[in-house]
């Protein structure tokens, strides 16, 4: 809200300066008794004015006391506004402008296509240069096929040897891992079984201790219940006490059992984790050994194959050297001539397109100037007819004014 108010006051302040400037100019004209006409609207996107030079009231009010409020200064000024964007969009010649813009864009697209065509042509030429070896191979296919067939046979032979070696070494590795896993599982079962026996011994010992502790009292209560003549109330009390003591004993035994089971579960979990870790480390070790062996075997076979290929290529290119030299000279001469012809054609097309773009742009600018001149004239005419002092365009703040947009559009379409 504060920002909007600040913008509003800035607008009013600038408008006040504009009015004071106009009033001073009017006063100067009056003193010289000269007749002056004011250009009603200049379409620039900034607030513009239309001011009647004969408006003495405006001169008197604006030149008044500095204590007058802004509302008193503006109350006798008639303000008009126009939406230039809307007017230009709905102008009868807007379709011509759009067509010219489409033509310009079409020329630009055609120019881009010419650039693309030149780029593709150069890429094709470069590809043909790069493909020179391929052309040579095509012409000397008989020689190349003979040597290539030998290389393929040697490659297949070495690949089979590597595959057999890989299968063999992986089978050995998997057998080692499986044996290690079985050994660890047997060891785990033995350790868990021994630990379970120890826990059971602890539980039995604990039960003996608890029973020994509670036995005298339980026995005493049972004897009383069986041998002593008790009242019904005493009978209930002794039974309740006996049940309570037995329950307390059983709960302690159960708690100990649960405690020992948790210790057993924790022991099993710990040992299982240790054995899993040991197995994983063993697997990693075996895998590294296998990968190292495979890499060594692969390097050995690669060296054999590379030496074989080198021998074959030496023999092959010795036969092909003379023909290769002649083919290179022929291809280079042909491609250089093709590139020169394409360059000349594209250059000529680009000159024609640029000429059309320049011509169309000039026509586009002339139409836009005609539209703006026509709008200026109509706005000035409406302002004079309706006694409007100032006409503003592109207003972005709230201001009380007469909107002339629709009237301008009506006159344009008459």
N, C-alpha and C positions, 0 to 999 in steps of 0.2 A: 504493500500500500504506500509506504514512504517513497519507494523508487518511482511509482507511477505519479505521485504528487510532484516529486522533484522534476520528472520529465515534463509534466504539464506546465509547471512554473517556468522552466527553461524555454518551453515553446512560446508561452505568453511574453516572456522577456524579449525573445528574438523578434516576435511579431511586433512588439511595441517599438523596438529599434527601427524596424522596417517602416512602420507608420510614421515615426518621427522624421525619418529620412525623406519619405514621400512628401510630408507636410512642408518640410524645409524647402524641398524642390518646388512645390506649388507656390510657396511664398515668393521664391526667387522669380518664378515665371510671372506672377502677378505684378511684381515690382517692375519688371521689364515690359509688361503688357504684351507678352508674346503668346501666340497660340501654339500649344504643344500637344501632340498626340502620343499616347502611351501604348506601347506594344502590350496588348492584353495578356497574352499567355506565351511563355516560352516553355516548351515541354522538355523538361530536364529531369524530372523525378523529384525536384525540390519544391517547396511551397512558393507559388507565384502570385501575381497581383493584377488587378484591373482597378484603376483609380480615376475618378472623374476630376480633371484639373479645375473645374468650376465649382467644386464643393467647398464653399467658404466655411460652412459649419464644421467640416472635418478639420480645416486649418485652425479655426478658433479653438475647438475642443482639444486638439492635440497640443497646441501651443499654450495651454492653460497652466494653472498652478500645479506644482509638483506634488501637492497633497491630494490631487484627484486619484481615486481608486482606478484599478485596471478596468473594472466593469464600466465606469463612466467613459473611459477612453474608447472602449470597443462598442458601446451600445448604439452608436450612430453609424458604425461601419458595417455594410452589407457584405457578407462573405459567401462565396460559392466554392463548391468542390466538384472535381471530376475524377473518375476512375479511368486513367489512361490505358491501363492494361485491358480492361473490358472493352473500351472503345476500339482500340487497335485490333482486338480479337474479332469483333463483329463488323469491322469496316468492310464495305463491299469489295475492296481490293485485297482483303486478307487472303482470299483463296489464291490470287495470283502470286502473292508473297510466298504462300505455302508451296505452290507449284515450283517457283524459282528455287526455293530452299531444297525441295526434293531433287530438282535438276542438279544443283550444286553437289548434293550428297551423292547423287548417282555418278557424277563425274569423279568425285573423290573415291568412290568405291571402285570405279573403273581404273583409276590411277593405282589404287592399292592392288587390284588384280594384275595390272601390268608389272608392278613390283614383284608380286608373288610368282608371276610367270617367269620373270627374269631370274628370280631366286631358284625356282625349280629347275630351270634350264642349266644354271650354273651347278646346281647339285647333281644333275644328271651327268654333266660333263666331268665333274670331280669324281663321280661314281665310276664313270667309264675309265678315268685315269687310274683309279684305285683297283679297277677290275682288269687291269692290263694282264696281270699274271693269270687270271681266270681265262681270258681269251687265248693266251698262249697255251694254257693247259688243254683248251678245247681243240686247238689245231694240232697239238701233239699228243692227242689222246691215246694213240696206239702205244707210244713209248711209255707214257705215264701209267696206263692200265697195267702194263707188264710189271713195272716196278711196284705199283700200288698193291697189286695182287700178292706179291711176295711179302710186302710189309704187313698186309692184313693177315696173311697166314701165320706169320711170326707172332703178331700181336695176339691172335686167338690161341696159339700154342702156349704163350707165356701167361695169358689170362687163365687158362685151364689149370696150369701149374699153380698159380696163386690161389685159385678157388679151392683146389684140393688141399693145399697147405692150410688155408684158413679153416676149412671144415674140420680137418684133423686136429688142429691146435685148440679150436673151440670145444670139440668133444672132450679132449683131455682136460681142459679147464673146467667144464661142467661136471665131469666125474670127480675132480678134486673138490669142487665146491659142495657137491652132494655128499661126499664122504665126510667132509668137515661138518656139514650140517647134522648128519646122523650122529657123529661123535659128540657134538655139542648137546644134542637132544638127550642122548644117553646120560651124559654127565649131569644135565639139568634134572633129569628124573631121579638120579641117585641122590643129588644134593637135597632136592625137595622131599624125597622120601625120608632121609635121615633127619631132616629138620622137623618133619611132621611127627616122627616118632618122639623126638625130644619134647615137642609141644604137648603130645599126649601124656608123656611121663609127668610133665609139669602139672597138667590138669588133674591127673590122678592123685598126685602128691598133695595138691591143693585141696581136692575133695576130702582126702583123708584127714588133713589138718582141720578143715571146717567141721567135718563130722565129729572129729574128736573134741572139738571145742563146744559144739552144741549138743553132743550126745548125752552128757549127764543131765542137763536141764530137760531135754526132751523125754529121757527115760523116767525122770522123776515125775513129770506131768502125766505120763501114760500110766505109771503105777498108781498114782493118786486117783486117776479116772477109773482104774480097774478094781482097786482094792478098798478104797475108802468110800464109806457111805456119805455121799454128798447131796446137798439140797439141789434143787433144780437150778437155782441161781448160781451156786458154786460150780455146778457141772458146766453151765454155759460159759462161765468165766475161764475155767481151766481149758475147755476146748478152744476158746478164742485165743488164749495165750499160747496154746500148743500150735495152732495154725499160724499164728503170727511168727513164732520162732522158726517153724519149718519153712515158711515163706521167705523169711530173712536169710536163712541158710541157703535155700535154693537160688535166691537172687544173687548172692555172692558167688555161688558156683557158676551161674549163668554169665555173670559179668566177667569172671575169669576166663570162661570158655570163649566169650566174644573177643576179649583182649588177646588171647592166644591165637584165635583165628585171624585177627587183624595182623598180628605179627607174622603169621604164616603167609598171608596174602602179600604183605609188604616184602617179605623175603622172596617170594616167588616172583613178584614184579621186578625187584632189584636184580635178581639173578637172570631173569629173562632178558632184561635190558642189557646186562653185561654180556650175556651170550650173543644177543643180537648184534651188539656193537662189535664183538669179536668176529662174528661171522661176516659182518659188513666190511670190516677191515681186511679180512682174508679175501673176500670177493674183490675188493679194490686192488689188493696186491696182485691177485691172479689176473685181473683185467689189465693192469698196467704191464704185466709180463707178456700177456697175449698181444696187446697193442704194440709193444716194443718189438716183439718177434715179427709181427705182420709188417711193421714199418721197415724193418731191416730186410725182410724178404721182398717187399714192394720196391725198395730202393735198388736192390740187387737186380730184379727183373727189369726195372726202368733203365738201368745202365746198359743192360744187354740189348734192350729194344732200341734205345737211343743210338747206340753204336751201330746197330744193324741199319737203322734208318739213315744215319749219316753216310754209311757206305753206299746205300742204294741211291740217295740223292746226289752224291758225288758222281756216280756213274751216269745218272739220268741227265743232270744239268750239263754235263760235258757234251752230250749229244745235242742238247737244245740251245746252246749258247748262240750260235750263228743265227738261227731262226728267230730267237728272242730279240736280238738287236734290230733285225729288219722289221719285225712287227711293231716294236716301239716307235720307230721312225714313222711308219705308216699311220699309226693311231694318233700320235701327237699332231702330225700335219692335218689330219682330217678333223680332229676336235678343235684345234685353233681356228680353222676356217669356219666351223659351225658356230663357235662362240662369237666370232666377229659379226656374222650375219644376224644372229639373235640380238646382239647389242644394238646394231643399227636399227633393226625393226622396232625394238622397245623404245629407243630414244625418240624416234619419229612419232610413235603413238603418244608418248608422254608430252611432247611439245604440242601436239594437237589438243590433248585433253586439258593441259594448262591454259591454252588459249581460250578454250570454251569456258573454263572455270572463271577466268578473268572477265570475259564478256558477260557472263550470267551474273556475276557478283556486282558489276557496275549497274546492270539493269535492276537488280534487287535493291541496291542502295537508292536508286532514283525513285522506285516505287515507294519505299519507306519514307523518303523525304516528301513525296507528294502527299502521302497519308498524314504525316505530321503537320505539313503546311495547311492542309484542309481542316484538320482538327483545330489548329490555332485560330483559323479564321472564324469557324463556327462558334467556338467558345467565346471569342471576343465579341462576336455579333450578339450572342445570347446575353452576355454580361452587360452590354450597352443597353439592350432592350429592357432588361429587368432591373437596371439600376444597381448592379452588383459592383462593389468597389474593389474587392480582392477575390481572385480565384486561386484556390490551392489544389495541388495534386499530391497523390500518394500520402495522405494524412494517416498517421498511426496513433494519434491521440484524439480524445473526445473533443469536438468543437462544434458549436452551433452554426450551421451553414446550410445553404441551398444546394442540393445535389443536382447538378446539371447533366449527369451522365446520360439518362434516358432521353433528354431533349436533344443532346448532341447526336445520339444514335438515330433518333427519328429524322433529323435533318440530313444525316448522311444517307439514309435509305429512301429519301424522297425522290 
